[in-house]
Amino acid sequence: MILVFVEHRDGKVRKGSFEILSVAGKLGLGETHAVIVGKDVKTLAESLKDWADIIHCVENPLLENYSTTAFKRVVFEIAKRTNPDAILFSASSLGKDLAPRVSASLGSSFASDCTNIRVENGKLISTRPIYAGKAFLEIELKNKPYVLTLRPNIFPVENLSKSGKIEIESVEISEEDLGCKVVGIERAEEATLDVTEADIVVSGGRGMKGPENFALLRELCSILPNCAVGASRAAVDAGWIDHQHQVGQTGKVVSPNLYIAFGISGSIQHLAGMSGSKVIVAVNKDPEAPIFKVANYGLISDLFEVIPILKEELKKLY
């Protein structure tokens, strides 16, 4: 049996969780169980019935906001009750924080940021990139329950047409279990799609020359479907755009169908965060820019001349 931790935000289950549920249902390790945690999440649990055989719903007002210690305790308790062969998380910011703590509590094997997972001769084999994406490592996990995080936007979402059953679980949580208390959440002014969940990412680097020019990328994104604005570390460090948009080794790892890089030279740290993109398009004035080595299509040109033309052509298509 496989247990999947389901993430949700703003009243919606995140795409990465549906991806993991789809993978779990095809691994051949028995039933797929999901665990969803929060305040008033039974309605969300209903939306998981097509993807999981059993949905463990843990509701508690204290769990309205994410807490490392409290959520770890909940998942640990559910794992003890269900005894899964594996526990899967999305390799999101939350999953990367929670999964290793659950693994340590259970004394189990752990693999992070996996881009493939399969069962071979009864053994679970996972694949993950190493050396900034230059090589791939295959890992045979030993100690059950295996705990893994799976990279978002790699696995397709497939409705498995299950008839899941919801089980309301009780896990005792107190104020002391929270460790700290969330007193407020400040959101970025622009309500944009997260770069890790986008099908298309349009990114800008130092070549954008200033924060005002990122409006050009936002205009492109408003035309393209399921698109998000990304950025290099140089642009973020310069204060031109928020850190939530940063793509790279110290930012977010993305795997969109299309990645368009404007004015990004292509440092090894940035390439580590976007080299898994299906198609990479680079626009840069420097013909020696490292990003051209990984790009499927490259244009040596001034991005400020290219973007207006591209925008007009895209308007004809969408």
Buried (B, 14 or more C-beta within 10 A) or exposed (E): BBBBBBBBEEEEBBBBBBBBBBBBBBBEBEBBBBBBBBEEBEEBBEBBBBBBBBBBBBBBEBBEBBBBEBBBBBBBBBBEEBEBBBBBBBBBBBBBBBBBBBBEBBEBBBBBBBBBBBBEEEEBBBBBBEEBBEEEEEBEBEEBBBBBBBBBBBBEBBEBEBEBEBBEBEBEBEEEBBEEEEEEEEEEEEEBBBBBBBBBBBBBBBBBBEEEBBEBBBBBBEBBEEBBBBBBBBBBEBEBBBEBBBBBBBBBBBBBEBBBBBBBBBBBBBBBBBBBBEEBBBBBBEEEBBBBEBBEEBBEEEBBEBBEEBBEEBEEEE
